[in-house]
Amino acid sequence: MAEWVCRTLRDGGLEGEHAPALTINDTISCSLGPFIFDHILSQLSSFIVSQKSPSNGIVLVAFARSPLYYEQLLKSKGIDVVSSNIWFKVLDCYTDPLGWKSKLVESGSIKQLSPGSSVQVKLCKNVKDLDAILSSVLELGKELSGDGKGRFVIAIDSISEMLRHTSVSSVAAHISNLRSHDRVFSLFWSLHSDLHEKRATAALEYISSMKATIEPIVHPEDRQRGNSENLSLMERNLRRGKFCVHVKRRNGRVRMMFEEFHVEKSGIKFAPVSSENEIIAQSLVPKVQFNLQLSEKERDDRAKVVLPFEHQGNGKNIEIYDGRKSLDDTNTSVEKVDSSRGEIVYFRDSDDEMPDSDEDPDDDLDI
């Protein structure tokens, strides 16, 4: 399922459509969003290098980690970094986000800033100016194709860092403009959702076509459990999690997919949700004073209940009185019933009488 998400970003959108966009949400209970971001970035880089994607390259906006980190990441995945200047550009918002270091360089207090990476990097000295960041991203994207008409992928490693310096509405508006740009092929970004208000995460999820939520396998929230057991569960969540994806389709429907993943030294391994973890999750349901499940006897008793309008199958012909016949026409007689039971017998006085509220006056129509 994670591979399906990567292929969707690899294939991009059609001409005239908004580019597909992915939001990667994580929380402190399972803070593995950066690993998912690295996995998707590596997969898309591999597709572009092997010419399996129509995209010309990737423009990475680095807020949370240095360009050198991403260079080492691509090298560890066996991707040729020497040729990365052709298809990989970095807008460095990590080294000097507010321009303080540049002022120290000008005053001679420190040496000239060096990104320390062989990939092509453009330094951003004011992360508060989103217009300048937008222009820099589009400029780097044009450099990926000789004629300036190629399409490219945009990756933002931390929207949370952007929201530290600018408003939600401004960030959402600029990302929406990037998504509707005719040169943008696809976008994906990472967000620490528990650091922001619900309206901020809702706004970013609204402008994305896919939302990936990183959830813990087991929630250590039951206070009745011991601290040692909660600690063990938290340690499991440091390397394992559940990858939940919500996809917005063109017809308006939302498709939900689930998958487990495990972080290893070699990378991330994805697998279907195991029954073992489902059993563990069920065992963590808090004890209540009422049953949430039916016993075998209760199931049998429920199956024996005869519904009000269900034929009881007593072998007699089914006669449904519709209120239009008199007692003489039906050739039936009212049997004497037990006085302990109540019964209501009603016959319509004439055919001119209006039908009751529970009768259908159009029951003779073939609808």
Salt bridges, closest charged atoms under 4 A:
GLU3 OE2 - HIS39 NE2 3.36
ASP11 OD1 - ARG10 NE 2.95
GLU15 OE2 - ARG151 NH1 3.91
GLU17 OE1 - ARG250 NH2 3.18
ASP26 OD1 - HIS192 ND1 2.74
ASP38 OD1 - ARG65 NH2 3.02
GLU71 OE2 - LYS75 NZ 3.37
ASP131 OD1 - HIS174 NE2 2.72
GLU139 OE1 - LYS122 NZ 3.03
GLU143 OE1 - LYS89 NZ 3.98
GLU161 OE1 - ARG164 NH1 3.02
ASP182 OD1 - HIS181 ND1 3.21
ASP182 OD2 - ARG183 NH1 3.88
GLU197 OE1 - ARG199 NE 2.85
GLU205 OE1 - LYS211 NZ 3.82
GLU221 OE2 - HIS219 ND1 3.87
ASP222 OD2 - ARG225 NE 3.81
GLU229 OE2 - ARG225 NH1 2.33
GLU260 OE1 - ARG240 NH2 3.59
GLU264 OE2 - HIS262 ND1 3.54
GLU296 OE1 - ARG299 NH1 3.51
ASP301 OD2 - LYS297 NZ 2.96
ASP322 OD2 - ARG324 NH1 3.67
GLU359 OE1 - ARG348 NH2 2.66
ASP363 OD2 - ARG324 NH1 3.56
